[in-house]
Amino acid sequence: PVLNLMSNAFGFQGAANAGPNALAAPQASLITDLITGVFGGDLNWKLLGIGALIGVGVIIIDEVLKKTTKRCSLPGLAVGMGMYLPMAITIMIPIGALLGAIHDRWALTAKNPESAKRLGTLVATGLIVGESLWGVVYAGIVGFSGNDSPLALVPDSFAGAAPWIGAIVFTAIVALLYRRARKDAQTVA
């Protein structure tokens, strides 16, 4: 039902009903290219071989890093995602990892470090789930209204400032919620 809702509201890139705001579907495109190449006989096996060698190399490097260092690794899944997903999708992974490392360093200074680390995990999970749920709700609004931007309240001339204002407001809200949760965690501890 969710995929049908997304397809009806926005469409997927490469599909027949895809509009200008079509959602990216890189996994589906990758599988389509592989199937078309195998059945059509024009699959570039050399590239698949290179990809397999890169995968083996990444696994070897990961194992060496794990054995020789305590904190470094090179996860194959992260490398693979970085290779075939667009930067606009994957950029949040290193940003999230950096924020997680900063939070974990702060958590070590808290009265109850384990509780503080769990709090960070809960906040991050809540943000991910909340964004996903809002995406589904928004797709429902778009699908039922038939309008690509049913919640637009300002003119198109505001488009340049909107991302900056949104980022500032989002950061302020997260900082306030985080401060409140930190205060609550210290009271509980």
N, C-alpha and C positions, 0 to 999 in steps of 0.2 A: 504493500500500500504506500509506503514512503517513497519508493522509487517511482511508482506511478504518479504520485503527487508531484514530485520533482520534475518528472518528464512532462507532465501536463502544464506545469507552471513555467518552466524555463526551457526544457528540452536539454539534450546532451549534445556536445560538439560532435559533429559527424553524423548525427541522426537526421532523419527526414524533417522532423518538426523543430529543429534547432533554430532558435532566434538569435538576435544579437547578444543577448545575455545568457547564452547557453552555458551550462555547467561543463567544466572540463571532466573528461573521463579517460585519463591517461592509461589506467589499467586495461580498460576495455579496448582502447586503441592498440595497445601493445599485443593483446591476445588476438585481435583481429588481424594485425599485421603478420603475426606468427602463423595463424591458420591459413590466411591467404597465401603466404609464402610457401608453406608446406604443400598445400593442395595445388597451387599454381605452378610449383616447381621453380620459382624464382627467389627462394629464400637464400639470403646471404649467409651461408654456413660459416664462412670465415669470421664474420662478426660475432656469431654465436660462440664460436671457439675462443675468440678473444675475450668475450664476456665470461666464459667458464674459467679461463686462465686467470682473469682478474679476480674472480670469486675465490679460486683456490689460493691465490696470492694473499688476498685479504684475510682469509681464514688462518693462513700460516703466520702472517704478521700479528693477527689478534692473539694467537696462542703464544707467540714469542713475547709479546708485550705483557700478557697476563703472567707469564712465568718469570720474567725479568724485572717487572715493576709491580708496585702494589696498586697504583691508581690509574694506569693507562690501559686502554683497550681500543680496538678498532672493530666495532660490531658490523658484521656483514650486511645485516638488514639496513642499517643506516647508510652504508655505502651504496647498496643497491637502490634505495629510495632516492638518494642524491643523484644517481646516474640516470634514472628514467623519469622522475617526476620533475615538473618545472620548479624553478627557484621560488616563484610566488607561493607555492604550496609548502616547500620544504624549509623555507627561511625560519619559520616559527620553531622548528626542532632545535637548532642551536641556540636560539634566543631563550627557549624554555629550559634547555640544559644549563645555560649560564645563570638564569634566574634561580633554578633549582640549586645550583652550587652555592650561590650567594645565600640563599635561604638556609641551606644545610650548615654553612659556616656560622650564620647567626644562631641557628638552633643549638649549636654546641655551647653557646654562652648563656642559654636560658636555664632557668632553675630545673626544668624537667626536659632534657634534650629530646627524648623519644616522643614525648607529647608534642613538642614544638615541630619535630619532623613530620609527624602524622598530620598536624594541622596544615602544613604546607602541601602535603599530598591531597588532603581533603579540599583545600581551596583550589588547587590546580584542577582536580577532577571536577569540581563544581563548575569552574569556568568552561571546561571542555564540554561537559554535558549541557550546560545552560546555552552555550553557543549552538550546539547541535539541535537542541529543542527549539530554540528561536528560529533556526533555519527552516525547520519543518513547519512551524506556525506561519512564518513569512511566506513559504511556498503555498500554504493553504490560502492565505489572504490573496496572493497573486493569482492563484488558480481560480478562486471563486469570483474575484473581481474582474478578471480578464485584463487588468492594467499591469504593465511592467513595473511601475513604481507607485503603488496605491497609497503609500505612507509619506510621499514627498510633500513637505509643507513649505519649502522655500524654493525660489527660482533657481534655474540652472547656473546663474552667475555666482551662486554661493558655493559651487562645486570645488573651487580652489581652496577655500578656507575650511570647508567641512571636515576633511580628514584630520587636519591639525587640531581643530576644536574638539573633534571626537576623541582623538588620542589623549588630549589633555584632560578632558572630562573622565574618560575611562581610567586613566592613571590616577586621578584624584579619588575616584570612587573605590578603586582597588586599594589604594593607600589607606583610605579611611576604614574600609572593611578589615584590612589586614591589621591595622593598629587596634581596632576593636577586638578582633579575634586574639591578638597577642595579649591584650590586657585580660581578656577572659581566660586564656590559657594560664597566665600567671596567677590569676585568682584561684583557679582550680588546683594548680600545683601547690 
